[in-house]
């Protein structure tokens, strides 16, 4: 046992397959404890929870009651609302369909179809629509004989998350 300083003559090599810092340009963060925040994008639709019978233009066979929009149509009819958009921007439209019996829902911005173009089942659905201009009518077309309800409708600008890059 000694209290004298010792110098190692063996070269230490980074041989880890998991952590490889050789030639890495590591720069410490200004605040390493901060994990950042996710930006919450605003919902562009008004009364998407259908809490009241307002803010929507209802085509023949569409009604709003009990916190839902109801389609009971025998022909093509739209539930619509004008929203502000950015030309070329893509928007995520999310909604829940319940009480589906028959028909097809076709979401669009003034003739620009969503992807996917037609929905015909219960569940929560998300579609993407790219805007051509700065203001669009969101049109929820009930195609043909349709019977279903819609709730929890949101429209947000589609943003690529870091894991998508």
NUVEXVEX-851450 format. One record per residue (C-alpha): residue number from 1; residue in three letters; chain; y, x, z. Coordinates in Angstrom, 3 decimals, padded with zeros to 6 digits. Each point is the difference from the previous one (the first is absolute). Layout:
! NUVEXVEX-851450
NUM:ALA:A:Y:X:Z
...
! end
This chain:
! NUVEXVEX-851450
1:UNK:A:000.000:000.000:000.000
2:UNK:A:003.431:001.268:-000.906
3:UNK:A:003.574:-001.261:000.109
4:UNK:A:001.079:002.082:-002.980
5:UNK:A:001.011:-001.603:-003.297
6:UNK:A:-002.621:000.202:-002.714
7:UNK:A:000.470:-000.109:-003.797
8:UNK:A:-002.612:-001.715:-002.173
9:UNK:A:-000.968:002.006:-003.032
10:UNK:A:-001.973:-002.794:-001.672
11:UNK:A:001.805:-001.983:-002.709
12:UNK:A:-000.015:-003.747:000.700
13:UNK:A:-000.654:-002.185:-003.040
14:UNK:A:000.496:-003.736:-000.424
15:UNK:A:-003.473:-001.186:-000.964
16:UNK:A:000.301:-003.670:000.902
17:UNK:A:-000.876:-002.517:-002.703
18:UNK:A:001.983:-002.688:001.791
19:UNK:A:003.236:001.809:000.881
20:UNK:A:001.111:002.549:-002.549
21:UNK:A:003.416:001.431:000.723
22:UNK:A:-000.280:003.022:-002.267
23:UNK:A:003.082:000.172:-002.235
24:UNK:A:001.215:-003.318:001.335
25:UNK:A:003.750:-000.520:000.106
26:UNK:A:000.224:-001.800:003.320
27:UNK:A:003.407:-001.278:001.011
28:UNK:A:000.406:-001.655:003.379
29:UNK:A:001.434:-003.521:000.009
30:UNK:A:003.379:-000.683:001.586
31:UNK:A:-001.707:-002.512:002.294
32:UNK:A:-003.760:000.628:000.010
33:UNK:A:-000.615:-002.975:002.321
34:UNK:A:001.468:-002.456:-002.502
35:UNK:A:-002.554:-001.641:-002.279
36:UNK:A:002.685:-001.761:-002.024
37:UNK:A:000.227:-003.762:-000.510
38:UNK:A:-001.180:-002.417:-002.644
39:UNK:A:002.824:-001.827:-001.644
40:UNK:A:-000.316:-003.766:000.320
41:UNK:A:001.034:-001.551:-003.284
42:UNK:A:001.863:-003.317:000.145
43:UNK:A:-001.644:-003.244:-001.069
44:UNK:A:001.976:-001.203:-003.032
45:UNK:A:-001.205:-003.608:000.114
46:UNK:A:001.673:-002.609:002.210
47:UNK:A:-002.164:-002.431:001.972
48:UNK:A:-003.272:001.653:-001.037
49:UNK:A:-001.631:-001.515:003.060
50:UNK:A:000.939:-003.467:-001.310
51:UNK:A:001.213:-000.956:003.487
52:UNK:A:002.436:-002.473:-001.564
53:UNK:A:000.226:-001.852:-003.300
54:UNK:A:002.872:002.067:-001.419
55:UNK:A:000.847:003.022:-002.181
56:UNK:A:-002.648:-000.915:-002.568
57:UNK:A:000.126:-001.975:-003.256
58:UNK:A:-003.110:-002.113:-000.200
59:UNK:A:-001.551:-001.066:-003.295
60:UNK:A:-002.012:-003.205:-000.342
61:UNK:A:-002.853:-000.039:002.502
62:UNK:A:001.393:002.671:002.351
63:UNK:A:000.939:-000.901:003.598
64:UNK:A:000.901:001.978:003.129
65:UNK:A:-001.228:-001.241:003.390
66:UNK:A:-001.803:001.208:003.115
67:UNK:A:001.094:003.620:-000.661
68:UNK:A:-001.592:000.202:-003.452
69:UNK:A:000.766:-000.665:-003.647
70:UNK:A:-002.555:-002.368:-001.512
71:UNK:A:-000.969:-000.276:-003.661
72:UNK:A:-001.557:-003.291:-001.082
73:UNK:A:000.686:000.095:-003.713
74:UNK:A:-001.564:-001.421:-003.126
75:UNK:A:001.931:002.264:-002.380
76:UNK:A:001.877:003.290:000.095
77:UNK:A:002.741:-000.076:002.655
78:UNK:A:001.876:002.717:001.874
79:UNK:A:001.278:000.647:003.479
80:UNK:A:002.970:002.340:-000.469
81:UNK:A:002.794:001.972:001.653
82:UNK:A:002.546:002.478:-001.391
83:UNK:A:-000.149:003.482:001.527
84:UNK:A:001.959:003.212:-000.558
85:UNK:A:-001.949:002.776:-001.684
86:UNK:A:000.642:003.408:-001.495
87:UNK:A:-000.705:000.457:-003.695
88:UNK:A:-003.207:001.988:-000.434
89:UNK:A:-000.960:-000.234:003.674
90:UNK:A:-003.440:-001.260:000.974
91:UNK:A:-000.384:-002.629:002.702
92:UNK:A:-002.935:-000.847:002.216
93:UNK:A:-000.536:-003.730:000.477
94:UNK:A:-002.358:-000.929:002.840
95:UNK:A:-001.048:-003.534:000.941
96:UNK:A:-002.845:-001.979:001.530
97:UNK:A:-001.778:-002.793:-001.850
98:UNK:A:-001.902:-002.600:002.005
99:UNK:A:-001.633:-003.373:-000.664
100:UNK:A:-000.807:001.128:-003.547
101:UNK:A:-001.880:-002.709:-001.902
102:UNK:A:000.821:000.603:-003.641
103:UNK:A:002.507:001.592:-002.358
104:UNK:A:001.736:003.299:-000.529
105:UNK:A:003.119:001.574:001.521
106:UNK:A:001.953:002.236:-002.373
107:UNK:A:002.830:001.999:001.676
108:UNK:A:002.748:001.385:-002.256
109:UNK:A:003.655:001.031:-000.317
110:UNK:A:001.518:-002.104:-002.800
111:UNK:A:-002.945:000.503:-002.351
112:UNK:A:-001.035:003.468:001.203
113:UNK:A:-003.517:-000.532:001.291
114:UNK:A:-001.314:001.503:003.213
115:UNK:A:-003.015:002.279:000.126
116:UNK:A:-002.503:-001.564:000.512
117:UNK:A:001.297:-002.892:-002.104
118:UNK:A:-001.959:-002.900:001.477
119:UNK:A:-001.211:-000.820:003.499
120:UNK:A:-002.613:-002.682:000.621
121:UNK:A:-001.433:000.441:003.506
122:UNK:A:000.823:-000.285:003.696
123:UNK:A:001.160:003.129:001.805
124:UNK:A:002.908:002.395:000.259
125:UNK:A:000.952:001.357:-003.410
126:UNK:A:002.332:002.798:-001.110
127:UNK:A:001.335:000.271:-003.548
128:UNK:A:002.481:002.387:-001.635
129:UNK:A:002.819:-001.020:-002.354
130:UNK:A:002.464:002.336:-001.751
131:UNK:A:003.502:-001.431:-000.410
132:UNK:A:001.846:000.174:-003.309
133:UNK:A:003.448:-000.769:001.440
134:UNK:A:002.070:-000.312:003.168
135:UNK:A:-000.745:-003.636:000.797
136:UNK:A:-003.158:-001.969:-000.574
137:UNK:A:-001.504:-003.338:000.709
138:UNK:A:-003.207:000.446:001.922
139:UNK:A:-002.251:-002.604:-001.564
140:UNK:A:-003.257:-001.045:001.605
141:UNK:A:-001.640:-002.040:-002.743
142:UNK:A:-002.826:-002.403:000.798
143:UNK:A:-001.884:-000.048:-003.313
144:UNK:A:-001.850:-003.178:-001.029
145:UNK:A:-001.491:-002.271:002.634
146:UNK:A:000.634:001.953:003.194
147:UNK:A:-000.432:-000.680:003.677
148:UNK:A:000.719:002.710:002.593
149:UNK:A:002.533:001.118:002.626
150:UNK:A:002.072:003.192:000.279
151:UNK:A:001.426:001.635:003.127
152:UNK:A:001.377:003.339:001.255
153:UNK:A:001.636:000.994:-003.279
154:UNK:A:001.795:003.352:-000.005
155:UNK:A:001.584:002.043:-002.772
156:UNK:A:000.842:003.637:000.620
157:UNK:A:000.885:002.836:-002.307
158:UNK:A:-003.178:001.937:-000.630
159:UNK:A:000.305:003.481:001.461
160:UNK:A:-002.508:002.791:-000.496
161:UNK:A:-001.209:001.130:003.411
162:UNK:A:-000.588:003.737:000.663
163:UNK:A:-003.796:-000.440:-000.143
164:UNK:A:000.401:-001.451:-003.544
165:UNK:A:001.703:003.139:-001.327
! end
